[in-house]
């Protein structure tokens, strides 16, 4: 009912406070003194049964704590309709237990057996152009098919009853990298109409108003007239697309919830349920599944993109890829894991270079630094057939030779033992680190709307967010990427970049946060639209004028070959994509001004006091992020918050009484920390290096 209530309000429900998490703290699944554990995907069905024991023994010898089974094994588990074969999985489970390994099982719903696809082709996704997905890949079924849902749950129930009380089974992964599908099957069409009826309380006039259908005479008189929007059709109604994306996100999230509920009804309370999301931060389904015990993510770093620092930075990737994933997933439940972390070279990238020696180990430590309770890698053995030939594993194609990445996982396991010996349950967080803790308020619906209405091809919503996130990490700040369900008052500083869609309640919450001592940073495009993506019948941003202490006179975009500058404290910063010309009220400070055009001298960045706190409004999207960093430096200086000055690529985090530093840059760096003892590495941090210390 909670999700329905939120939908009826016309607001995407950014839960974050999941039903099961409220009842039971997911920390209970993970003994604090263990700190973390490592795991690896193993597919017994891919290998001769005579090799299983050898492989599982080597997995244990390399220091892994658990194995992951049955991710894509529905065809082996149910070879014929209603006939289950658990004998092979029983044997694999027993062999793993004999080695002292724990086990994570999967629900296999990403790959239904061919007999199911052939007998019921309507379970396959139908594309907008009328073509249908087919058997032979993965993620080809649709969550909008009720028969597929019910049949999947029957299989999951059988699996849960078989292994749900085995003490060696510690948890379950749902599906695989679940993602939204834009399905055009007739049943999906009807489910969309039903969803709209529920959202608008069977009031077609309310839908017409929310979608602005008076424009171009798009009026509907009945929900039965509404179709799934054609995403490729020119000038398709943006408000209709917004609701459809909400619906499509709800479909996959509700399917995950149904799976999790069947598991929870049939497994021991000691077994957890999660899934492995890809960190695409505009995926709306990530935060709205309510039955997961906690969230996990998948991360691959080196695949010919993400060029990093320096000429060969592509062998290391960007420091922010793991950092932001950690900071996005951890606040959802307070606990997270990483279900897939790259073990070495992959095969599916645009170019597939080798990672720099040491990079895999650095990534593992970086995941750990953010607070992850486990780090699992895909996969143990390099495949000999299928779509992922040449994809590295922990061992190579001969099944026994350990790869460089495999040795780095082994090294991490040994090093983690050193930390377990030093673990002090009474250790307190580093005060200077916690003093820098900052929230970034994020709503994926803003990204959806702004990317469809960019106004300039130079606008990129997630790049704009990075203009604030990246400096915070260079400041050495712990960051929580939160949604509107979280208490704002937990943070001394909160940043809401380009928060385009607002309502009265949110603006009031911001005002209360500031008046009670919070320090709010807002940026361009904030407050322009309501939750349906419509402009307010008011001046641009008028809903926040009283909050920021200024009016927004107009906005501008420049052409890429004619950048102008923002003058801020004696320096100039280029911009091209989005600039808002501000008219501050009395008592509002002007921090930065425009140069080079007809509004030269007008304010671009302003700051004011409000109650016990402050509001800073950055009315421009700079070209390279240096302006945003300079503004944050000034704000933190005024607030007396001490910050570090880390070079690009270096990250320092604290957890469980340990400091962890990693270096993605192309040169060594002397750490600006006072350590009691280095357990791993030292004061000098080389490229791809890791230092772990007590303080």
Secondary structure, DSSP 8 states (H G I E B T S, - for coil): -HHHHHHHTTS-----S-HHHHHS-GGGGS-GGG--EEEEE--GGGS-GGGHHHHHHHHHHTT--EEEE-TT-HHHH-SBTTB---HHHHHHHHHHHHTT-EEEEE--TTS--HHHHHHTGGGB-B-TTS-B--SSSSS-B-TT-HHHHHHHHHHHHHHHHHHTT-TTEEEEEESSS-------SHHHHHHHHHHHHHHTTT-HHHHHHHHTTTGGG---SSGGG-----TTSTT--HHHHHHHHHHHHHHHHHHHHHHHHHHHHHS-TTSEEEEEEE--TT-TTTTT--S-SSEEEEE---SS----SSTTGGGT--HHHHHHHHHHHHHHHS-EEEEEEE-S--SSSSS-----TTHHHHHHHHHHHTT-SEEEEE-SB--SSSTTTT---SB-TTSSSB-HHHHHHHHHHHHHHHHHHH--TT----HHHHHT-EEEE--HHHHHHHHHS-SSTT--HHHHHHHHHHHHHHTT--EEEE-TTS-GGG-SEEEETT--B--HHHHHHHHHHHHTT-EEEEETTTTSB-TTS-B-SSSTTGGGHHHHTEEEEEEE---TTS-EEEEETTEEEEEEEEEEEEEE-TT-EEEEEEESSTTTT-EEEEEEEETTEEEEEE-EEESSSHHHHHHHHHHHHHTT-------TTEEEEEETTEEEEEE-SSS-EE-----SEEEES-SEE-TT-EEEEE-
